[in-house]
Amino acid sequence: MLKILTIIGARPQIIKAAAISRNIQLLNAEQGNVCPVIEERILHTGQHYDANMSQVFFTELGIPKPYYQLQVGSATHAQQTAKMIEGIEKVLLSDQFHGVLLYGDTNSTLAGAIAAAKVCVPIFHVEAGLRSYNMTMPEEINRVACDALSSLLFAPTKTAVNNLHNEGLQSTKATFLQGRHRKIILSGDVMYDNSVYFAQLAEQKSTILKQHALQTGRFVLATVHRASNTDNVARLSAIFRAFIHLATQENQTIVLPLHPRTKKQMQALLPQALCHEIENCPNLRIIPPASFLDMIMLEKHAAMVLTDSGGVQKEAFFFAKPCLILRSETEWVELLEAGAGVLVDANQEAIIQAYQQFKNKSVAFPLLFGDAHAAAKIVQSIRDYLGDDCNK
């Protein structure tokens, strides 16, 4: 039996982990669960600790409850990462793990990679090879460092594979535990797996459209959470002024599930007059953070998506929705190349202009992210890579 430690800490990682956990459970069920093929233990760092940003996803997506809880909470990047490294190292030293499974590009990802590398436990990175090439982004630092330390790099797209090759990771002479070498695998995207798997369930269980009286194709979904936007008063103001313009001048309903940190920064940074406009704009509907099933419903039934989230960009594409990207770059360049997304940064005029163009534009959504079986491929690749350990 293989024992894998899955490290998660932020909302997107919990959702991505659902696809892998589901496939591990299916694999074990095929053996009658008498002799599990893989024992997965989940460690939650506590990077996201708000119930609407974390716990609800375990319940809703059927993910096993975390075996370990670090509860690091909020702090500076260095403080938070240091606490995570210390806690993860203790867990890794307390038991025999064959590998550590990491997702995406958060501080939890970086901490897991450093802790595992130091004690020579193989690292398996899901969403490897994504690059914005903006080294001022904490996420870019985290993903680059994690890729450099990983044994198995699961790239969701061909572009991600090419990025890794260009960095020399494929041809590196680095060796890992028991003389194994690094492998790059074009796996497809686990979020595409989840979107396909949970879309029908969302239609059955989610009541968010009814709750907010939303009609299919008659609203725009928006999300704002990245520090580059939320911590800069000029950028945050420009984004919300664009929202207000679309809501008033274009008579467009905008639904904004508000990240707790964004709410805090709005109150701290935005001019009082702008806050008053936001609060009194009837077509700008600010709602609490949405669960995954509710987000699927909002993405599936929106006319368009405006976001600074990498994950939401992709999900918009999965559900064939044009996306305005509230950043100056994106790691998902495939969306730009397909004409399904456009970079508008935090530029009020660019946001308005792109909205007007997309409103009446026909957009293509080619298959770019695999065949919705990425998780199964990842689980099998881990088994193949650890083949010698399977027989011990």
N, C-alpha and C positions, 0 to 999 in steps of 0.2 A: 504494500500500500504506500502510495506517495502522500506526504503531508505537505500541503502548500499553505503559506501564510499570505492572505490577501489583505493589503493595506489600503484603507480608504479614509477619507476625512472630510471631503466636500461633496456637496449634492451631486454634481455630474459624475463623480466616481462611484457613488452608490448606485446610480442608474446603470452605468456601464458594467459594474460588477454583477448586476442581476442576470445579464446574458450568460456570463461564464458560470455563475453559481447554478443557473438553470440547467446548463449542459453537464455540469459535474453531477448533479442530482439524477439526471437521466442516465448517465453512464453507470452510476452506482446502482440505480434501479434495475438496469439490465442484468446485474449480477445478483439481484434479489436483496441487495443491501446487507447480505450476510457477511460478505467480505468486500467492503468498499474498495474501489480502485484508487480513488483519491479522497483523502480527508482534507477538507478546506476549513481552515480557521480564519475568521475575519477579525482584523484589528481595526478599530475606529479610533483615529487620533483625536477626534473632537474639534477639528479645525472649524467645521460648521456644527454649532451646538444648538441653534434655534430649532424647536420641534418642527416647524414648517419647512425648515431647510434640510432636515436630516431624518429624524425618527419616522416621520410619516412615510418615507420611501421604503423603509424596511417592511412596514406593515402592508403597504399597497402593492409592492412588487414581489412579495413572497421571498425575500432574501433572508437567509439564516441570521439570527441575532448575533451581534459581535461577540466573539469569545473573549476579546480583550478590549478594554476601554481606557484610553489615556487621558481624555478630558483636558487637553491642553488649553483650550479656550483661545481667546483673542490676545494678541501681543504683537510686538514688532516681528518682522520676518526672521531676524536672527534669533530672537528669544523663542519664538514659536517653533522654529525648525530645530533648535538645540534641544528643547524639551522632548520633541518627537524622537530625535535620534537616540537620546538616552533611554526613553521608554521602549522603543522598538528593539534596541540592542539587548535590553534585559529579557524581552520575550524570546528573541532568537537564541540567546544563550541558555534559556531555561528548557528548551526542548530541541528535538532533532527535526529540522525542516529541510525538505529537499529543494525548495525554491520559494521565492517571494514574488508575488504578482502585484504589479503596480500599474496605475492608470493615469494617463494624461500628464498634467504639468503643474500640479499644485505644490505647496510646501510639504504636504504629506508625501508626495511622490519623491521629492528630493531627499527628504529625511529617510524614507524607506530605502532608497538607493544607496545612500552613504552608509547607513547602519548595516545593510546586508553585505555590501562590498567589503566592509572592514572585517566581517567575520566569515567571509568567503562562502556565502550562501548565494546560489545562482539567482539572477534577477531577470524577470520576464516583464517587458514593458509593452503594454497595450497602448496604441496610438503613438508609436515611435515614428520619428522622421518628420514630424510636423515642424515647419519653420516659418516664422514671420520675418526673421533676420533683423528684428528690432531688439537689441540687447538691453534696452532700457525697460523692457517688459520682464517682470519677475517670472512669468510663465515661460518665456523663452530661455532664461537661464536654467530653470528647473528641468525643462525637457532636454536641452542639450547635455546637461550634466548626467541626467538619468540614462540617456542613450549611450553615452560614453562608458557607463559602468555595467550595462546590461549584457547578458548572455544571449537572450532571445529578444529580437526586435520585431514586434508585430506592427507592420506598416499598413495603414488602412487603404492607401491609394498608391498608384504607380509614382506619383510625384513624391510621396514620402520616401519610397524606396530609392528614387534617384537622389534625393537630398542626402540620405545616409551613404550612398555610394560616393557622392561627391565629397563627403567629409572623410572618406577613406576607411570607414568603419567595416566595410565588407572585407577589405584586403588587409586589415590589421593583423599583426602577428601576435597580438595579445592572446594569452591562454587563461582559461578559468579553471575552476575546480576539476580535478581529475584529468587535466590536459584538454578539456573541451574548448572548442573555438566558438566564436560568436556566429550566430546565424540571423539573417534578415529574411523575414517571411511576409509576403504579400497576403495578408489575411482577410482583407475587407474590413468593414466597420461594424463593431458590435452595436453601435447606436442604430444602425440600419436594421440589424436583427431585432432590437427592441421595438423600434417604431412599427415594424411589420407585425411583430408578435402581440404588442399591446394595443394596437389601433382598434381592433374589434372590441377588446375589453373596455377601452375608454368609452366607446359609443354606448356600451351597456351600463356602465357604472357612473360615469361623470355627469354631473348636473350643472356644470359651470355655465354653459350657454344659457340654460333656462334661468339660472340664478341671477344672471346679469342681463337678461333679456337681449341676448346677442343673436343675430341672424347670420347664417352662412354667407360669406362674401361681402358682408356689410360693415366689417370692422377691420382695423389694422392692429396687429399685436406688436408691442414694443417691450424691450427689456434693456436696462442700463445697470451695470454693476462694476465694470472695470475701474480700478483705481485711477487710471489715466484720465477717465472722464469724471468720476465722482469726487476726486480730490482737487480738481481744478475748477475754480468758480467760473471762469470764462467759458470753458468747454461745457460744463454742466448747464450753465445759463443758455448757451446757444442751442443745445439739444432740446431743452424744455421750451424755448421760444419757438423752435421749429414745430414741436408737438402742438403748441397752442395755435400756431398759424394753420396747421393742417386741420385741427379740430374746429376752428372758427371760419377761416376763409375758404377751406375746401369742404367744410361740413362733414368731416370724416371722423367717425368714432374711433378713438384710440384706447386700447385696453393695455394697461401697464401693471403687471404683477410686480410689486415693489420690493426689491431686495432690502432687508433690514439696514444694511450698511448705507445703501443709497438714501434711504429715508433719513437716516441720521445726518448724512452730509448735506442733504437738501436743507434741513432745518438749520444747520450750522453755517452754511456758505451762501445760500441764495439770498438776494435782496428781498426784503419784506414785501415789496410791491409785486415781485415776480411770484413769490409764494402765494400771495393773495390771488393773482391771476390763475395760477395752477388750481388752487382750491375751488375757484368759482367758474371753472371752464367745464360746462356740462358734458361735452363730448370727449373730454379727457378723463377716462375712468380709471382711477388708481385703486387697485385691489391688493389683498394680501398675497404673499408668495404662493404660487400654484403648485399643487402636487404634480407628479409626473403624468398621470392620466389626464388631469385637467390641462396641463400644458400641451399634451398631444391633441386634445380637442380644440384648444385655441389655435394651435398651429395648423391643424387640418382644416379648420373652417374660416380662418382669416383670409382676407384678400391679399395681404402683404405683411411682411415682417420687417421691423426695424430693430436692430440689436447690436450690442458690442460683444456678445457671447459667441465663442467659437462653436459650442455645441448647438445653440439655437440656429446659427447660420445653416448648419448641416441639416437639422431637423426641418427647417423651412424647405430646403431642397428636397428632402425625402417626400414631403407632402406637396411638392410642386407649387411652392409659393415664392414669388420674387422677394429678394432680401436686400434691404439697405443696410450696409455695414457701418456702424458708427465708430469707425477706427480708420487710421491712415494706412493700415496694412492688414492682411489676413493670412493665417496659415493654410486656409482652404482656398488656394488660388484656383482650384478647379471650378469653383463657383463663378469666379470672374471670367475665366476662359469660356465657360458655357453661356455667359451672358445672363445668368440667373441671379447674380449678385453684383452690387456696385459699391465701391468704397466712397463714402460721403464724409467720413471723419466726423468731427463735431462742428461742422460748418452749416449754419442755418440755411443759407441759400442753396447749397449743394443738396441738402436733405429735401428741401421743397421741390427743387428742379427734378431730382431723381424720382421722387414720388409721382410727379406729374407725368414723367416719361413712362414709368412702369405701369401707371394706371390704365393706359390704353395700348400696352405693348404685349405682343405674343412672345412668350418665353419658352424655350426648350429645356427639358430636364433629362438628359441622357443618364444611363446607368453608369455611375462612377465609383460606387462604394461597395462593390461586391454583390453577393447573391443572397444575403440575409442568413448565411451560415458561417459567419466569421467566428463566432464563439466555439462552434464545434471544431473548426480547423485549429483554433488556438489550443484547445484542450488536447487534441490529438498530437499537436506539435510538441507540447510540453511532455507528453508521455513518451514520444519518440526520442526527444532530447535526453530524457532521464532514463532511457531504456535500461542501462546497466543497473541503475538504482532500483528499478522495478523488480529486478530478479534477486535482490539481496534480502 
